[in-house]
Amino acid sequence: MPKAVRRTFVLVTTPVALVALLGAAAPPSQGSSGAGDPYFPLAGNGGYHVGHYGLTLDYDPGSGHLAGTAVLTARASQRLTRFDLDLNGLTVTGLTVGHTKAAFRRDGQELVVTPKRALRKGEWFTVTVAYKGKPAPVTDPDGSLDGWIPTDDGAFVAGEPQGAMTWFPANNHPKDKSSYDITITVPKGHTAVSNGVLLGERTAHGKTTFRWRQSEPMAAYLATATVGKFKVQQFTTRDGLHVYNAIDPREAAAATPVVKQLPSVLEWESKLFGPYPYRAAGSIVDHAPNVGYALETQTRPVYDRAPDLSTLVHESAHQWFGDSVSLTSWKDIWLNEGFATYAEWLYAEQHGGDSAQKTFDELYAKPASDGLWEFPPGDPGSGANIFGTPVYARGAMTLHVLREAVGDRTFLRILRTWAGEHRDGHGTTAQFVALAEHLSGKNLDKLFQTWLYAPGKPN
């Protein structure tokens, strides 16, 4: 997500969230109502892993009505007499575990499921949820909209950090990554764009159905089902990459010259960071002035307006850092945003713009009272701060200081190794620090302590 688009407001803690924050444990046979994230204690769920989502959606932009069926194929990580899914709003009209109806109830954003029989540890099972209603976004702790955001011709669907639950039942935390099949039916003349490869498109009886497949593991917040009236361009690169671009005609004049550079940007990033992690790529450029940000939805970032080249580079870099290598805690978000921001600096440096050193120096010249130094990027403090300037800019500055300390060759080796060793998986700040020390042969504890965790402006 590009920097300086989120704003802070007071985080109100509900009694349910307070219980989660205090670490109340579920009984041994019940999956927990959260994945244990300190910033979003009810996000995600415990007791199982979703291997695959099969989502079938029918959306009418005119009425704003969504009808959906979600089939989750999951594996129990413990004995389960009960488990939760994240689902905000919408009405559940039916739910089965396997082929048997299961009891369910709603508790805030939790869809609490009680199967007819207990699930054994290690057992694979399916959960089928039928639901309907008018999806609406949630408001994040920084005051921004997140999730299914209606537009004048469809919906802008961007789920970081909480929004996936506004349009499908999910284990909604980056810890849990899955493959996806997403089928979306919309009125003829509209286009529904999702992640991965387009398997087919069929029009009948005044409606068009789009079938998408994301084979590589994906966190729920990176899924999209953006709907609008788009100009579509499809092609395959010389490397066999399937590219699908969807651009709102109102943004086409400004967006097309930038989006045209996506293949060359991905080629440049591949040389720095290692092979592109996916079989598909592209861009969704919507006209959504009420949103205020772009998001690195996996394989196909979604932009609320025509992006500039720097933003395209940023969201593309996230395909490695954030999408392929995912977080285990939102506290570590500098691993996403600091890395994508530093990719912007490197791109400018190698394409006739300012050097990374000049960008660093200009930022470091800001006084100690500037918002850049408001909190350390490795410990933002709350969900209200995870999209704040320190996470992006000071996070990138941390990488530049690391680059200076180890040299360009070792620095790039660290980035490539990080992306390669954790591909399709997860990474933590502690693991990154350990890798940097291992590959450089240097003790870097002071560097990272100063730039990631020390309050105020580093000396």
GIRA-V898240 format. One record per residue. N is the residue number from 0. PSI is psi as a letter, one per 20 degrees, with the letter a starting at -180 (* if undefined). NEAR is the number of other ideal C-beta (glycine too) atoms within 10 Angstrom. Layout:
[[N;PSI;NEAR] [N;PSI;NEAR]]
This chain:
[[0;p;26] [1;q;25] [2;r;21] [3;k;12] [4;i;15] [5;q;22] [6;q;13] [7;q;14] [8;r;12] [9;p;7] [10;o;14] [11;p;7] [12;o;10] [13;r;10] [14;h;8] [15;g;16] [16;h;17] [17;h;11] [18;g;14] [19;g;22] [20;h;14] [21;i;8] [22;k;9] [23;p;12] [24;q;8] [25;q;17] [26;q;9] [27;h;10] [28;j;15] [29;p;19] [30;q;25] [31;q;20] [32;j;25] [33;r;27] [34;j;22] [35;j;16] [36;p;21] [37;h;15] [38;h;20] [39;m;23] [40;h;23] [41;j;26] [42;p;28] [43;a;23] [44;q;27] [45;r;22] [46;i;24] [47;r;24] [48;p;16] [49;o;21] [50;h;15] [51;q;16] [52;p;24] [53;o;16] [54;p;22] [55;o;17] [56;q;24] [57;o;17] [58;p;25] [59;o;17] [60;h;18] [61;g;8] [62;i;8] [63;j;15] [64;p;13] [65;p;23] [66;p;16] [67;q;22] [68;p;18] [69;p;21] [70;o;15] [71;p;23] [72;o;16] [73;r;25] [74;p;14] [75;p;19] [76;j;13] [77;r;18] [78;p;16] [79;o;25] [80;i;15] [81;q;19] [82;r;29] [83;q;26] [84;q;27] [85;p;26] [86;p;25] [87;p;23] [88;a;18] [89;q;24] [90;p;11] [91;p;18] [92;i;13] [93;q;12] [94;p;21] [95;q;18] [96;o;23] [97;c;14] [98;j;7] [99;p;9] [100;q;13] [101;q;19] [102;q;12] [103;q;21] [104;r;10] [105;p;14] [106;n;11] [107;c;14] [108;j;22] [109;p;19] [110;o;25] [111;p;17] [112;p;23] [113;o;16] [114;r;21] [115;h;11] [116;q;10] [117;q;14] [118;p;24] [119;q;11] [120;p;13] [121;i;10] [122;p;13] [123;q;12] [124;r;17] [125;q;14] [126;p;23] [127;p;17] [128;p;23] [129;p;15] [130;r;23] [131;r;15] [132;a;16] [133;o;14] [134;q;27] [135;q;17] [136;r;25] [137;r;18] [138;p;13] [139;r;23] [140;i;22] [141;j;19] [142;i;12] [143;q;20] [144;q;20] [145;p;25] [146;c;25] [147;o;31] [148;o;22] [149;q;17] [150;r;21] [151;i;12] [152;j;19] [153;d;27] [154;p;26] [155;o;26] [156;o;30] [157;p;33] [158;j;27] [159;p;25] [160;i;25] [161;i;25] [162;i;26] [163;h;30] [164;i;29] [165;i;26] [166;i;30] [167;q;29] [168;p;27] [169;r;28] [170;n;29] [171;m;29] [172;q;29] [173;i;27] [174;h;18] [175;o;21] [176;q;23] [177;r;20] [178;r;17] [179;q;24] [180;p;18] [181;o;24] [182;p;20] [183;p;25] [184;p;19] [185;r;23] [186;q;15] [187;p;10] [188;i;11] [189;q;20] [190;p;21] [191;o;28] [192;p;28] [193;b;30] [194;q;24] [195;b;25] [196;p;16] [197;o;17] [198;h;12] [199;r;10] [200;p;13] [201;p;10] [202;p;10] [203;q;9] [204;k;5] [205;j;8] [206;q;15] [207;p;17] [208;p;17] [209;p;22] [210;o;18] [211;q;27] [212;p;18] [213;o;27] [214;h;15] [215;q;19] [216;q;21] [217;p;25] [218;q;26] [219;h;26] [220;i;28] [221;i;27] [222;q;27] [223;q;30] [224;l;28] [225;p;26] [226;p;29] [227;a;25] [228;o;19] [229;q;24] [230;p;15] [231;p;13] [232;p;15] [233;p;11] [234;r;11] [235;p;9] [236;r;14] [237;i;7] [238;j;11] [239;j;7] [240;p;19] [241;o;17] [242;p;19] [243;o;21] [244;p;22] [245;p;23] [246;p;24] [247;p;24] [248;h;12] [249;i;16] [250;i;21] [251;g;16] [252;g;10] [253;h;15] [254;h;25] [255;g;15] [256;h;11] [257;g;19] [258;h;26] [259;h;12] [260;i;14] [261;g;21] [262;g;16] [263;h;10] [264;g;21] [265;h;22] [266;g;14] [267;g;18] [268;h;21] [269;h;15] [270;h;11] [271;g;16] [272;i;24] [273;r;18] [274;q;13] [275;p;20] [276;i;20] [277;r;23] [278;i;15] [279;q;21] [280;r;21] [281;a;23] [282;q;26] [283;o;28] [284;o;29] [285;r;31] [286;n;23] [287;m;26] [288;i;10] [289;i;12] [290;f;22] [291;j;14] [292;r;23] [293;r;25] [294;q;26] [295;l;26] [296;p;30] [297;p;29] [298;h;28] [299;n;27] [300;q;29] [301;p;23] [302;p;30] [303;i;25] [304;r;20] [305;p;21] [306;q;22] [307;r;14] [308;h;17] [309;g;17] [310;h;21] [311;g;23] [312;g;25] [313;g;26] [314;h;27] [315;h;23] [316;h;26] [317;h;24] [318;h;27] [319;g;27] [320;n;25] [321;g;25] [322;f;27] [323;g;25] [324;o;26] [325;r;26] [326;q;23] [327;i;19] [328;p;19] [329;i;20] [330;h;20] [331;k;24] [332;i;27] [333;h;28] [334;h;28] [335;f;26] [336;h;28] [337;h;26] [338;g;25] [339;h;27] [340;g;25] [341;h;27] [342;h;27] [343;g;23] [344;g;25] [345;g;23] [346;g;22] [347;g;18] [348;h;15] [349;j;12] [350;k;12] [351;j;6] [352;a;15] [353;q;13] [354;q;13] [355;h;22] [356;g;13] [357;g;13] [358;g;21] [359;g;21] [360;g;12] [361;h;10] [362;g;16] [363;h;14] [364;i;8] [365;q;14] [366;r;8] [367;h;8] [368;i;10] [369;q;13] [370;i;12] [371;h;20] [372;j;19] [373;h;17] [374;q;19] [375;q;23] [376;h;29] [377;i;24] [378;m;16] [379;h;22] [380;h;14] [381;r;16] [382;i;22] [383;i;19] [384;i;22] [385;i;26] [386;k;26] [387;r;25] [388;g;22] [389;h;24] [390;g;26] [391;f;26] [392;g;25] [393;h;26] [394;g;26] [395;h;27] [396;h;24] [397;g;23] [398;h;25] [399;g;22] [400;h;18] [401;g;23] [402;g;21] [403;h;14] [404;h;15] [405;i;21] [406;q;11] [407;g;9] [408;g;8] [409;h;16] [410;g;19] [411;h;16] [412;h;16] [413;g;21] [414;g;24] [415;g;17] [416;g;15] [417;g;23] [418;h;22] [419;g;15] [420;h;13] [421;j;20] [422;p;15] [423;j;14] [424;c;12] [425;r;18] [426;q;20] [427;r;15] [428;g;20] [429;h;10] [430;h;17] [431;g;23] [432;g;18] [433;g;12] [434;g;18] [435;g;24] [436;h;17] [437;g;11] [438;h;16] [439;h;17] [440;j;8] [441;q;14] [442;o;8] [443;j;16] [444;g;10] [445;g;10] [446;g;20] [447;h;20] [448;g;14] [449;g;14] [450;h;22] [451;h;21] [452;i;12] [453;p;16] [454;q;10] [455;a;11] [456;p;14] [457;q;17] [458;*;5]]
